[in-house]
Amino acid sequence: MELNKFQELSKRTMPFKGEPKNNVEYENGITNYALGLIGECAEVLGAANDCAAIQKEIGDVAHYAFGLLTFLNETYEPLTHYVVEGSRESIIDKIIILSGEISEQVKKFIYHRHELNLSKMKLALKMLIKNLGVLAEMYYSTLEQICEMNIDKLKMRYPDSFNVEDSKKRVDTVR
């Protein structure tokens, strides 16, 4: 699955389908996705020794990263001059650091009433996504394949679109 298609399909389960109608919806949406991003990045760290688990967590991080790009009205374009190198551990560290930078920007915007630094947010998100792609390859997959698995999981969990009841049921995790 192409990453731009993933970004588009991810809207199905986003608050307001990724298209907030006012500032309150916009602020709620980016706060939700910044919190989701940092939480899922922590789960990547916890899953580092389990190939199947980390692939799932990479997909979850991608969902939140692409969702934030959507809220920022940015269509994903890969960074061509940003090189990702290092061990699994150092790439996971980079992903966590970038998610922290992103959540810090959102915190300052929402709670401190600073101007949202869109260029810094977009760059950090694209760097994070590029790191996810390299990490996916270290776990015998591609980011595109993992994103497709994430969409399949979300379609099972939310057959129509996001709703609280299905969020609590989590039918995709019942075994």
Accessible surface in RSA format (square Angstrom, percent):
REM  Atomic radii and reference values for relative SASA: ProtOr
REM  Chains: A
REM  Algorithm: Lee & Richards
REM  Probe-radius: 1.40
REM  Slices: 20
REM RES _ NUM      All-atoms   Total-Side   Main-Chain    Non-polar    All polar
REM                ABS   REL    ABS   REL    ABS   REL    ABS   REL    ABS   REL
RES MET A   1    54.87  28.4  15.71  10.4  39.16  93.2  30.59  26.0  24.28  32.2
RES GLU A   2   133.99  76.9 128.12  96.9   5.87  14.0  48.28  93.4  85.71  70.0
RES LEU A   3    23.46  13.1  18.87  13.5   4.58  11.5  18.87  13.3   4.58  12.3
RES ASN A   4    70.95  48.9  63.59  61.4   7.37  17.7  20.84  50.1  50.12  48.4
RES LYS A   5   116.26  56.7 109.89  67.4   6.37  15.2  71.08  64.0  45.17  48.1
RES PHE A   6     0.00   0.0   0.00   0.0   0.00   0.0   0.00   0.0   0.00   0.0
RES GLN A   7    13.32   7.4  13.13   9.6   0.19   0.5   7.07  15.1   6.25   4.7
RES GLU A   8   103.39  59.4  97.87  74.0   5.52  13.1  45.11  87.2  58.28  47.6
RES LEU A   9    48.53  27.0  42.67  30.5   5.86  14.7  45.09  31.7   3.44   9.2
RES SER A  10     1.06   0.9   0.50   0.7   0.56   1.3   1.06   2.2   0.00   0.0
RES LYS A  11    45.71  22.3  45.71  28.0   0.00   0.0  17.85  16.1  27.86  29.7
RES ARG A  12    56.95  23.9  51.57  26.3   5.38  12.8  47.03  64.3   9.92   6.0
RES THR A  13    11.60   8.2   4.95   5.0   6.64  15.8   4.45   6.0   7.15  10.8
RES MET A  14     5.93   3.1   0.13   0.1   5.81  13.8   0.00   0.0   5.93   7.9
RES PRO A  15    34.73  25.3  25.54  23.3   9.19  33.4  34.63  28.6   0.10   0.6
RES PHE A  16    69.33  34.7  45.11  27.9  24.22  63.0  57.89  35.1  11.45  32.8
RES LYS A  17   103.08  50.3 102.25  62.7   0.83   2.0  90.14  81.1  12.94  13.8
RES GLY A  18     5.53   6.8   0.00   N/A   5.53   6.8   0.00   0.0   5.53  12.4
RES GLU A  19   107.31  61.6 101.29  76.6   6.02  14.3  38.28  74.0  69.03  56.4
RES PRO A  20    37.58  27.4  14.64  13.3  22.94  83.4  14.64  12.1  22.94 142.5
RES LYS A  21   169.59  82.7 133.03  81.6  36.56  87.0 106.15  95.5  63.43  67.6
RES ASN A  22    82.04  56.6  66.53  64.3  15.51  37.3  42.45 102.2  39.59  38.3
RES ASN A  23   115.34  79.5 111.32 107.6   4.02   9.7  20.02  48.2  95.32  92.1
RES VAL A  24   101.45  66.8 100.21  90.7   1.24   3.0 101.34  88.1   0.11   0.3
RES GLU A  25    37.02  21.3  37.02  28.0   0.00   0.0   9.14  17.7  27.88  22.8
RES TYR A  26    46.34  21.6  46.34  26.4   0.00   0.0  38.20  28.7   8.14  10.0
RES GLU A  27    35.41  20.3  35.41  26.8   0.00   0.0   5.75  11.1  29.66  24.2
RES ASN A  28    84.69  58.4  78.45  75.8   6.24  15.0  18.90  45.5  65.79  63.6
RES GLY A  29     0.37   0.5   0.00   N/A   0.37   0.5   0.37   1.0   0.00   0.0
RES ILE A  30     0.00   0.0   0.00   0.0   0.00   0.0   0.00   0.0   0.00   0.0
RES THR A  31    24.80  17.6  24.65  25.0   0.15   0.4  23.24  31.2   1.56   2.4
RES ASN A  32    66.96  46.2  62.14  60.0   4.82  11.6  18.46  44.4  48.50  46.9
RES TYR A  33     4.70   2.2   4.70   2.7   0.00   0.0   1.91   1.4   2.79   3.4
RES ALA A  34     3.21   3.0   2.96   4.6   0.25   0.6   2.99   4.2   0.22   0.6
RES LEU A  35   116.56  64.9 110.22  78.9   6.34  15.9 110.57  77.7   5.99  16.1
RES GLY A  36    15.55  19.2   0.00   N/A  15.55  19.2  14.62  40.1   0.93   2.1
RES LEU A  37     0.25   0.1   0.25   0.2   0.00   0.0   0.25   0.2   0.00   0.0
RES ILE A  38    58.39  33.2  57.22  42.6   1.16   2.8  57.22  41.2   1.16   3.2
RES GLY A  39    33.65  41.5   0.00   N/A  33.65  41.5  31.97  87.7   1.67   3.7
RES GLU A  40    29.82  17.1  29.48  22.3   0.34   0.8   0.64   1.2  29.18  23.8
RES CYS A  41     0.30   0.2   0.30   0.3   0.00   0.0   0.30   0.8   0.00   0.0
RES ALA A  42    60.20  55.3  50.54  78.0   9.66  22.0  52.52  74.0   7.68  20.3
RES GLU A  43    83.78  48.1  77.34  58.5   6.44  15.3  32.05  62.0  51.73  42.2
RES VAL A  44     0.07   0.0   0.07   0.1   0.00   0.0   0.07   0.1   0.00   0.0
RES LEU A  45   100.38  55.9  91.48  65.4   8.90  22.4  91.48  64.2   8.90  23.9
RES GLY A  46    72.66  89.6   0.00   N/A  72.66  89.6  38.43 105.5  34.22  76.6
RES ALA A  47    11.65  10.7   6.47  10.0   5.18  11.8  11.46  16.1   0.19   0.5
RES ALA A  48    22.67  20.8  20.36  31.4   2.31   5.3  20.36  28.7   2.31   6.1
RES ASN A  49   158.48 109.3 119.18 115.2  39.30  94.6  38.86  93.5 119.62 115.6
RES ASP A  50    75.04  52.6  70.38  70.1   4.66  11.0  25.22  59.3  49.82  49.7
RES CYS A  51    50.54  38.2  43.14  48.1   7.40  17.4  31.04  78.6  19.50  21.0
RES ALA A  52    75.23  69.2  64.02  98.8  11.21  25.5  66.74  94.0   8.48  22.5
RES ALA A  53    33.78  31.1  26.97  41.6   6.81  15.5  33.30  46.9   0.48   1.3
RES ILE A  54     0.00   0.0   0.00   0.0   0.00   0.0   0.00   0.0   0.00   0.0
RES GLN A  55    28.46  15.9  28.46  20.8   0.00   0.0   0.79   1.7  27.67  21.0
RES LYS A  56    83.86  40.9  74.89  46.0   8.97  21.4  72.56  65.3  11.30  12.0
RES GLU A  57    17.24   9.9  17.24  13.0   0.00   0.0   0.44   0.9  16.80  13.7
RES ILE A  58     0.00   0.0   0.00   0.0   0.00   0.0   0.00   0.0   0.00   0.0
RES GLY A  59     0.93   1.2   0.00   N/A   0.93   1.2   0.93   2.6   0.00   0.0
RES ASP A  60     9.58   6.7   8.84   8.8   0.74   1.8   4.07   9.6   5.51   5.5
RES VAL A  61     0.00   0.0   0.00   0.0   0.00   0.0   0.00   0.0   0.00   0.0
RES ALA A  62     0.00   0.0   0.00   0.0   0.00   0.0   0.00   0.0   0.00   0.0
RES HIS A  63    14.62   8.0  14.62  10.2   0.00   0.0   6.84   7.1   7.78   9.0
RES TYR A  64    48.71  22.7  48.71  27.7   0.00   0.0   6.89   5.2  41.82  51.6
RES ALA A  65     0.00   0.0   0.00   0.0   0.00   0.0   0.00   0.0   0.00   0.0
RES PHE A  66     0.19   0.1   0.02   0.0   0.17   0.4   0.19   0.1   0.00   0.0
RES GLY A  67     0.40   0.5   0.00   N/A   0.40   0.5   0.40   1.1   0.00   0.0
RES LEU A  68     0.00   0.0   0.00   0.0   0.00   0.0   0.00   0.0   0.00   0.0
RES LEU A  69     0.00   0.0   0.00   0.0   0.00   0.0   0.00   0.0   0.00   0.0
RES THR A  70    11.22   8.0   5.71   5.8   5.51  13.1   7.59  10.2   3.63   5.5
RES PHE A  71     3.70   1.9   0.00   0.0   3.70   9.6   0.67   0.4   3.03   8.7
RES LEU A  72     7.42   4.1   0.00   0.0   7.42  18.6   2.16   1.5   5.26  14.2
RES ASN A  73   141.09  97.3 108.29 104.6  32.80  79.0  34.30  82.6 106.79 103.2
RES GLU A  74    38.26  22.0  34.88  26.4   3.38   8.1   3.74   7.2  34.52  28.2
RES THR A  75    89.17  63.4  82.12  83.3   7.05  16.8  45.45  61.0  43.72  66.1
RES TYR A  76    12.59   5.9  12.08   6.9   0.51   1.3   5.51   4.1   7.08   8.7
RES GLU A  77   115.56  66.3 114.44  86.6   1.13   2.7  30.16  58.3  85.41  69.7
RES PRO A  78    85.95  62.6  74.85  68.2  11.09  40.3  74.85  61.8  11.09  68.9
RES LEU A  79    36.52  20.3  32.95  23.6   3.56   9.0  34.97  24.6   1.55   4.2
RES THR A  80   111.87  79.6  80.86  82.0  31.01  73.9  71.14  95.6  40.73  61.6
RES HIS A  81   175.87  96.1 145.67 101.2  30.21  77.3 105.61 108.8  70.27  81.8
RES TYR A  82    48.75  22.8  44.17  25.1   4.58  11.9  40.89  30.7   7.86   9.7
RES VAL A  83   108.16  71.2  85.71  77.6  22.45  54.1  88.23  76.7  19.92  54.0
RES VAL A  84    16.70  11.0   0.09   0.1  16.61  40.0   0.10   0.1  16.60  45.0
RES GLU A  85   124.40  71.4 115.00  87.0   9.41  22.4  40.38  78.1  84.03  68.6
RES GLY A  86    44.22  54.5   0.00   N/A  44.22  54.5  27.78  76.2  16.44  36.8
RES SER A  87    59.68  50.4  45.18  60.3  14.50  33.4  44.86  95.5  14.82  20.8
RES ARG A  88    81.88  34.4  79.46  40.5   2.41   5.7  20.96  28.7  60.91  36.9
RES GLU A  89   119.11  68.4 116.51  88.1   2.59   6.2  65.77 127.2  53.34  43.5
RES SER A  90    38.78  32.8  36.33  48.5   2.45   5.6  37.57  80.0   1.21   1.7
RES ILE A  91     0.21   0.1   0.21   0.2   0.00   0.0   0.21   0.1   0.00   0.0
RES ILE A  92     2.38   1.4   2.38   1.8   0.00   0.0   2.38   1.7   0.00   0.0
RES ASP A  93    74.28  52.0  72.36  72.0   1.92   4.5  16.71  39.3  57.57  57.4
RES LYS A  94    64.92  31.7  63.33  38.9   1.59   3.8  51.19  46.1  13.73  14.6
RES ILE A  95     0.04   0.0   0.04   0.0   0.00   0.0   0.04   0.0   0.00   0.0
RES ILE A  96    52.43  29.8  50.55  37.7   1.88   4.5  50.55  36.4   1.88   5.1
RES ILE A  97   105.70  60.2  98.74  73.6   6.96  16.8 104.16  75.0   1.54   4.2
RES LEU A  98    11.18   6.2  11.18   8.0   0.00   0.0  11.18   7.8   0.00   0.0
RES SER A  99     0.12   0.1   0.00   0.0   0.12   0.3   0.00   0.0   0.12   0.2
RES GLY A 100    25.11  31.0   0.00   N/A  25.11  31.0  21.90  60.1   3.21   7.2
RES GLU A 101    74.40  42.7  68.28  51.7   6.12  14.6  29.94  57.9  44.46  36.3
RES ILE A 102     0.50   0.3   0.01   0.0   0.50   1.2   0.50   0.4   0.00   0.0
RES SER A 103    28.85  24.4  26.13  34.9   2.72   6.3  13.79  29.4  15.06  21.1
RES GLU A 104    64.79  37.2  63.25  47.9   1.54   3.7  28.68  55.5  36.11  29.5
RES GLN A 105    21.59  12.1  20.45  14.9   1.14   2.7   1.57   3.3  20.01  15.2
RES VAL A 106     5.27   3.5   5.27   4.8   0.00   0.0   5.27   4.6   0.00   0.0
RES LYS A 107    80.70  39.4  78.31  48.1   2.38   5.7  49.55  44.6  31.15  33.2
RES LYS A 108    69.71  34.0  69.71  42.8   0.00   0.0  22.95  20.7  46.75  49.8
RES PHE A 109    37.24  18.6  36.68  22.7   0.56   1.5  36.71  22.3   0.53   1.5
RES ILE A 110    17.23   9.8  13.15   9.8   4.08   9.8  13.15   9.5   4.08  11.1
RES TYR A 111   150.33  70.2 121.45  69.1  28.88  75.2  93.57  70.3  56.77  70.0
RES HIS A 112    96.67  52.8  71.58  49.8  25.09  64.2  49.59  51.1  47.09  54.8
RES ARG A 113   154.72  65.0 126.58  64.5  28.14  67.0  68.30  93.3  86.42  52.4
RES HIS A 114    91.82  50.2  81.49  56.6  10.33  26.4  54.84  56.5  36.98  43.0
RES GLU A 115   161.98  93.0 139.43 105.5  22.55  53.7  59.13 114.4 102.85  84.0
RES LEU A 116    15.74   8.8   7.06   5.1   8.68  21.8   7.49   5.3   8.25  22.2
RES ASN A 117    65.05  44.9  57.38  55.4   7.67  18.5  18.11  43.6  46.94  45.4
RES LEU A 118    79.29  44.2  76.01  54.4   3.28   8.3  76.01  53.4   3.28   8.8
RES SER A 119    86.60  73.2  73.96  98.7  12.65  29.1  54.34 115.7  32.26  45.2
RES LYS A 120    99.22  48.4  93.87  57.6   5.35  12.7  49.13  44.2  50.09  53.4
RES MET A 121     0.52   0.3   0.00   0.0   0.52   1.2   0.52   0.4   0.00   0.0
RES LYS A 122    47.56  23.2  47.56  29.2   0.00   0.0  15.68  14.1  31.88  34.0
RES LEU A 123    91.90  51.2  89.04  63.7   2.86   7.2  91.17  64.0   0.73   2.0
RES ALA A 124     6.55   6.0   5.35   8.3   1.19   2.7   6.03   8.5   0.52   1.4
RES LEU A 125     0.00   0.0   0.00   0.0   0.00   0.0   0.00   0.0   0.00   0.0
RES LYS A 126    23.74  11.6  23.74  14.6   0.00   0.0   3.28   2.9  20.46  21.8
RES MET A 127    43.70  22.6  43.70  28.9   0.00   0.0  34.60  29.4   9.09  12.0
RES LEU A 128     0.00   0.0   0.00   0.0   0.00   0.0   0.00   0.0   0.00   0.0
RES ILE A 129     1.05   0.6   0.67   0.5   0.39   0.9   0.67   0.5   0.39   1.1
RES LYS A 130    56.69  27.7  50.11  30.7   6.58  15.7  39.11  35.2  17.58  18.7
RES ASN A 131     0.00   0.0   0.00   0.0   0.00   0.0   0.00   0.0   0.00   0.0
RES LEU A 132     0.00   0.0   0.00   0.0   0.00   0.0   0.00   0.0   0.00   0.0
RES GLY A 133    16.09  19.8   0.00   N/A  16.09  19.8  15.75  43.2   0.34   0.8
RES VAL A 134    38.80  25.5  38.37  34.7   0.43   1.0  38.37  33.3   0.43   1.2
RES LEU A 135     0.00   0.0   0.00   0.0   0.00   0.0   0.00   0.0   0.00   0.0
RES ALA A 136     0.00   0.0   0.00   0.0   0.00   0.0   0.00   0.0   0.00   0.0
RES GLU A 137   114.26  65.6  97.11  73.5  17.15  40.8  27.51  53.2  86.75  70.8
RES MET A 138    53.42  27.7  41.74  27.6  11.68  27.8  50.32  42.8   3.10   4.1
RES TYR A 139     4.97   2.3   4.97   2.8   0.00   0.0   4.03   3.0   0.94   1.2
RES TYR A 140   178.00  83.1 143.55  81.7  34.45  89.6 116.06  87.2  61.94  76.4
RES SER A 141    15.79  13.3   7.56  10.1   8.23  19.0   6.58  14.0   9.21  12.9
RES THR A 142    50.50  35.9  50.25  50.9   0.24   0.6  48.54  65.2   1.95   3.0
RES LEU A 143     7.06   3.9   5.23   3.7   1.83   4.6   5.23   3.7   1.83   4.9
RES GLU A 144    67.33  38.7  67.33  50.9   0.00   0.0  25.41  49.2  41.92  34.2
RES GLN A 145    99.71  55.8  96.59  70.6   3.12   7.4  35.65  75.9  64.06  48.6
RES ILE A 146     1.29   0.7   0.72   0.5   0.57   1.4   0.72   0.5   0.57   1.5
RES CYS A 147     0.00   0.0   0.00   0.0   0.00   0.0   0.00   0.0   0.00   0.0
RES GLU A 148    77.02  44.2  77.02  58.3   0.00   0.0  12.21  23.6  64.81  52.9
RES MET A 149    90.86  47.1  84.70  56.1   6.17  14.7  48.14  40.9  42.73  56.6
RES ASN A 150     6.92   4.8   2.58   2.5   4.35  10.5   4.60  11.1   2.33   2.2
RES ILE A 151     6.57   3.7   6.44   4.8   0.13   0.3   6.44   4.6   0.13   0.4
RES ASP A 152    80.39  56.3  74.47  74.1   5.92  14.0  28.30  66.6  52.10  52.0
RES LYS A 153    33.08  16.1  27.77  17.0   5.31  12.6  27.37  24.6   5.70   6.1
RES LEU A 154    14.98   8.3  14.98  10.7   0.00   0.0  14.98  10.5   0.00   0.0
RES LYS A 155    97.90  47.8  92.16  56.5   5.74  13.7  48.45  43.6  49.46  52.7
RES MET A 156   114.30  59.2  99.54  65.9  14.76  35.1  96.72  82.2  17.57  23.3
RES ARG A 157    15.61   6.6  13.60   6.9   2.01   4.8   0.00   0.0  15.61   9.5
RES TYR A 158    12.29   5.7  12.29   7.0   0.00   0.0   3.92   2.9   8.37  10.3
RES PRO A 159    91.84  66.9  66.78  60.9  25.06  91.1  69.44  57.3  22.40 139.2
RES ASP A 160   123.18  86.3 105.38 104.9  17.79  42.1  33.56  79.0  89.61  89.4
RES SER A 161    30.53  25.8  30.21  40.3   0.32   0.7   4.60   9.8  25.93  36.3
RES PHE A 162    91.58  45.8  75.22  46.6  16.35  42.6  75.22  45.6  16.35  46.8
RES ASN A 163    58.46  40.3  53.78  52.0   4.68  11.3  36.69  88.3  21.77  21.0
RES VAL A 164    91.06  59.9  88.13  79.8   2.94   7.1  88.35  76.8   2.72   7.4
RES GLU A 165   113.52  65.2 106.24  80.4   7.28  17.3  37.39  72.3  76.13  62.2
RES ASP A 166    23.59  16.5  22.77  22.7   0.82   1.9   1.01   2.4  22.58  22.5
RES SER A 167    29.85  25.2  27.40  36.6   2.45   5.6   2.55   5.4  27.30  38.2
RES LYS A 168   163.68  79.8 134.05  82.2  29.63  70.6  89.32  80.4  74.36  79.2
RES LYS A 169   112.41  54.8  91.43  56.1  20.98  49.9  54.75  49.3  57.66  61.4
RES ARG A 170    97.22  40.8  97.22  49.6   0.00   0.0  33.10  45.2  64.12  38.9
RES VAL A 171    70.15  46.2  59.94  54.3  10.21  24.6  59.94  52.1  10.21  27.7
RES ASP A 172    33.53  23.5   6.29   6.3  27.24  64.4   4.85  11.4  28.68  28.6
RES THR A 173    60.28  42.9  46.87  47.5  13.41  32.0  34.93  46.9  25.36  38.3
RES VAL A 174   111.00  73.0  86.56  78.4  24.45  58.9  91.37  79.4  19.63  53.2
RES ARG A 175   260.51 109.4 184.78  94.2  75.73 180.3 107.02 146.3 153.49  93.0
END  Absolute sums over single chains surface
CHAIN  1 A     9258.7       7889.8       1368.9       5186.1       4072.6
END  Absolute sums over all chains
TOTAL          9258.7       7889.8       1368.9       5186.1       4072.6
